[in-house]
Amino acid sequence: MSIPYPFTAVVGMDDMRLSLLLNAVSPAIGGVLVRGEKGTAKSTIVRGLTGLLPAMDVVAGCRFACRPEAPDPECPDGPHAQAAAVSRPTPMVELPVGASEDRLVGALDIERALAEGVKAFEPGLLAEAHRGILYVDEVNLLHDHLVDLMLDAAAMGASYVEREGVSVRHASRFLLVGTMNPEEGELRPQLLDRFGLTVEVAASRDPDQRVEVVRRRLAYDDDPAAFAARWAEDEAALRARIVAARALLPEVVLGDAVLRQIAATCAAFEVDGMRADIVMARTATALAAWDGRTEVAEEDVRRAALLALPHRRRRNPFDAPGLDESKLDEALEQSGEDPDPDPDPGPGDGGPGDGGPDGGPGGGVPPQGQGQDTPAAGSEDRAPSPAPAPGPGEQRPVGASEPYRTKMLSVPGLGEGAAGRRSRARTEHGRTTGSRRPQGTLTRLHLAATVQAAAPHQRARGRTGPGLVVRRDDLRQATREGREGNLVLFVVDASGSMAARQRMGAVKGAVMSLLLDAYQRRDKVGLITFRGGGAELALPPTSSVDAAAARLESLPTGGRTPLAEGLLKAHETLRIERLRDPSRRPLLVIVTDGRATGRGDAFALALRAARLHAAEGTAAVVVDCESGYVRLGLAGTLAGELGGTAVTLDELRADAIAGLVRDVREVSAARRAA
């Protein structure tokens, strides 16, 4: 068994360590979401936490880790009357990104159920994580339905599996830790809200700290046992402090004045629902217990707000994460002026003092905001590289107008890409549309089709009475239809004709709106711009719409309109992406007025480039930005050659539209027939 890196040997990362320790003291907080770049010791810290948690007693032979003193009366392995107890380490279960629903919640052995009549249930990862830690690396890449199941279990303390007439329920209480790199895509706000706390982490920019990180890591790699022994005393002290804080937690008093501060803070930041208030109250209580106090102070509320509110105040993916600390201090100050809830408060009553002690010994976790190496929200570490300064004939970047809800753009046909919310696709989840023979492991049984396949053979199999003899060849897999995410590649005209008549702000607002729509539909996005002498891949395809929005916002305009170059750059980009991910279908969104310039046959060359996309069946939409009384209709002509549809900026604002993207395959077939 490998020796984990000691928790107390980690350099920096104070917010993350504090959040994990608070959840270890009070799992009811609801877990931690860690946002940050790769290589910042996120996984190392989580694994190190398991060494601090005390061993747990479980019922011998129980697959669901029941407590011997209070076994779960509904445990599938029960009843556990007078069962023997064994001790085992607190488990840490890692949920891989590619896990299936069956692996997460458990699965019924359908083959045994049909062939042998046995209702056999195989526990999943939610059962393995009971009373331990469930760690999800790259949680933002996990399918949404799996995140929903995981968070539901974390909230209810139990997992429910109901399939084919069999119902199984088992306890599932765990410390949930998720990590993610925001550049690879965001979690939906509804899912963000389900995590109790969130922290932003980044590698330290202090050379001394970086040297110490490398020194300790090399020492650990050379001799893990000796390195762990050096930190054993600190680990034992921190473990004892966790046990003491757990014991003290029920005695901590959360006064009415503190509750008013919590409520006022949540109201000041306009968070939705009441979960933020509850999480803040639990976090502030855990902070007091962690510091060895039985009364919650104002500083506990402040530190709790900095951990519990940043991910709940975001309204869309373009908002910068983090919390305005001056606004937080103002809200606390105003709420502390009249903490008495009585209608006739006495004069001179103030809020609790601000004298919360520091992190103290046993782990070296300082208060929020002290000794941190995490950069402030929106720092240069997260921002994309700035656009080059405008050249001759170019204009300064124009700000985007306010984003709005756009029409539904989709790719025709039936795909098989990653789960999302845009185009129709064959998926493991969704409505059942038919059945087929299983290809590999049976995951979703189509019961009616299985019975129909087995019924004609009952006499030959010797069955004369009631019942059904089912063999492996009779099993049928249910085919389901849902939605997939696509690659939405934006090709944006940034030439001088687009900058005329103050149109660029509206154009950027339209693209921003489409980016927001792509975020909500779980798409990958890419950005190509063309102006002056050529086209540029401003942002390679990514799941981070934040990066695309930042590049678009800083985009200067001016110069000629090399439309053909932009389409050719898009063709090359899509060719590479098809090799990387053949199952993800692209949607080409071209934002232009169609006025190709640079040479006499510029528009003809653009039409030839458009026919390359049509020949490959690429779904395309042209957002027509032409304005004025005299319109040439070039964008519509371009859309026709692409085999797609043109839509104006005004038409893009509608709530919904059917058939916005035509079936490119039918168009291509008609051309070939002609």
Steps between C-alpha positions, in 0.01 A plus 500: 500500500643838398567762767303822435675835505451650848225761519707724728797493260309687229634852440237774474148419375361629830142552382476151357646336809272697729191409295586132507562507875171678566316232304686233695370664818146552366414291189158668495668803338466319169848452359754710316540601137861590414551711189848548363768421250667164462800411711393680817495195730119474511498120488799475735327705769178300478683168528700637791178580685413130526804448723358749750157343536470244781431135422137396504322196641274311259284189515704201388401386153275800428567647157336827604722587801222495762589625848502212751341715772223625269468290184274619221166317542449516121847378405481255206747273683304518826364443751813530713380392843799429728739506208876502553689825447825557316713813464621634167648824366272776379456436126570745221319407180591665170227539239652492150365738235400213274300313766154373413187542707514132595854541631396800709175384660537124460334258264261210498636186337229472237643182349484316836158645572356364175695175474504402870222705651742666743473870578871565540619855566859609454581814705651798321740773594241684709485197730880470513532867598256478792657658812807595296605736222364505143752675278411609146786637294392715201142506629409753231563230236270252672160447341236720657270211594784336695571825682129525585497146641815560701375829645158354579665222699721751679196712592272214612762273653364204303506355150195353329515250214170407335505295183287227342271480803776466759562775757821529703583768752822532699669766713753720323653780709836626389725802477467614140803661335499609137784660306488672163697713260268788395672523161351161413143614562277607786242322707141614466394749773247247632782252559739759637246589765494141626863513613530642849826693460720603212861612483723635225855363492807587295868427518694745713696774324738530795837343402572395860171311528551335162848387604361351821227316306758340272732416791227321694367317199842366406558387858167318499570328167842383623367338818125532569519315834779716640331818377170401660679419826641855511144638497340235720490724808330784314255254345414358843443849643271596215312170530445566871375849421242361255374257765480780759315731261249227418434448869461875561276565198164417672577752774562798267235772536373681191333814633221701342734791430730272301205355309396854407851567371488185290159586359599860428818388323317253276237763420768759419655269240158401361560127516210278397319275744586424860781247459764773529364611840498143630851423372635824646347419839651152502837628383513777760412246769774266381750788499420577863542134595824482301635793699389343828215744573137439591365826356500616138664840442468753219836397356364146464212638293740694281725202438196279434368749244829501309478123468125449452384789279738554203353219287144590592503863392598431139223569249666386177836353396637841403479636854832494684510261796578619848342730754527876546650514850424870546134428430517208743643720775232760434222241525641365826537850642145597412355179640702546820346842566170345610538134582201486739201347318253663745288782352629744765874440523696654780757767421865416479458130411773399260582181316748243612862598518736438215762332711497149349832330577729375232538144381720410796724195525448162346499550124592863459172600328473880531180700476351584165704761318823457699812335366330395178668450168176489302462797264200724515202430280552600141878511537738474209551130575148427377471762228589414140784680330396847389427571137771683305471875471303620197711555191464763230140531384368304799278623781515447871293209640129576537310377804227242454135580554303317769464123432149366439320171445557369148315269267572130512773399255548128450675249279261286290492124513576267790845512658689293754709767671552596862190569706375857474191704420518602137446237229324164490724203574509136604590502868497275806238725656182642357178362360495141377457480123562132427720202572798311361727213589754605762846586372720406792371536857125534540425833665132582435268203460198539272273262689214479248736434208684235704175319579392518135833354390480212751130414467507309166765258632334382822370167363843416354658580837269260682286761672138382525378671817501863619820700490749582231834350409729784394842448349777745432414524130152622592619807688429832330663835568275806515592773253443850628490844348611814678707808425868549426741788527658625180808692391377850422766674292449875468648673194473873570549775244707777666564705188439868442158445345381338823632790708304753292177649632572390860408140426783320676351543846179330387697229320708425808185496711349243265808278517510539878137385510583198288797423725272510803264265320794267423597501869150401603487223240840350597671570168863549411568833332768641274557847358644604163526864401589648164597852405777680313728251330374167631324286760609400850400218732444729798395213726547129423193287579452484876230451762573840655258762375664747740815495290303544177309795646822667615663461156192640331478797736858605422464454123600809295337564163593658169659422167384287209267199507683174418185288521646208304800481733267486801302212349817311405639544852172359634525205259851416621402539865203267462712244316737480796216485751333214313819300541512579872134434577311337210176466696458872577314660212583860407273799452656784300371847595624771260440859608543734203330737259643299209693789346821321402777739389868488418488397134250500214387139544505505880132405537527223239792353695292517817221304331750234389623470859140472618441207265784313676300510823180397320676201340597371844149542639591768755191665645527876465316818596586844364414791730431779250634828637416712196309820579375808321233559237695345213587137567690271267391173659850356482467321835195314369690394189786378717256301717358335189843380390568371850175305494391688809272785599545873543352683798519872573607650831139592577373151417759349733314644800185287465424237763500203268497405134454164335717389215752782523769266376400293196604141458828540314497143381173550315628821342819329386304206361275736306802675353654172390172388346478827305 
